[in-house]
Amino acid sequence: MESSEYTSSFVQGDDSQLLSAIKQRDAACTPLLRTDPMKALQLALVDPPFQTRTVEVKDAACDVVCKALMSVKEADIETVVGALSLDDCDVLMKYIYRGLGQPRKDKQYPVLLKWHPAVLKRTGQASIVRVISEVQRAL
């Protein structure tokens, strides 16, 4: 198949609706950051913005997830990862890589680097391959 024959099946979603949903999710997660960070993370991972290619929308969703990750104590990381489904772990791995790629977010890099081996241990190297190879569902 020649590249000129390729047709993308991607359909752009409404960015304003996606941002609104992310803001609602952020508002729901914020009170849980101190009381139940595991629940905050699970909530933050719901409905990732696969329907857009807009950087601002994807970064907003990543920021919600990163806030939840930073609220979990280091000693609890493996327990929290163990409570996530494998699909949630794949989504989390995407957010970890997206977060590591964000410029000027120095405070989140060490946290993301602590989460990466825990997710990798739970899901195996296949998770990294899925993150890298999923073109249609890129975060």
Disulfide bonds with the S-S distance in Angstrom:
none
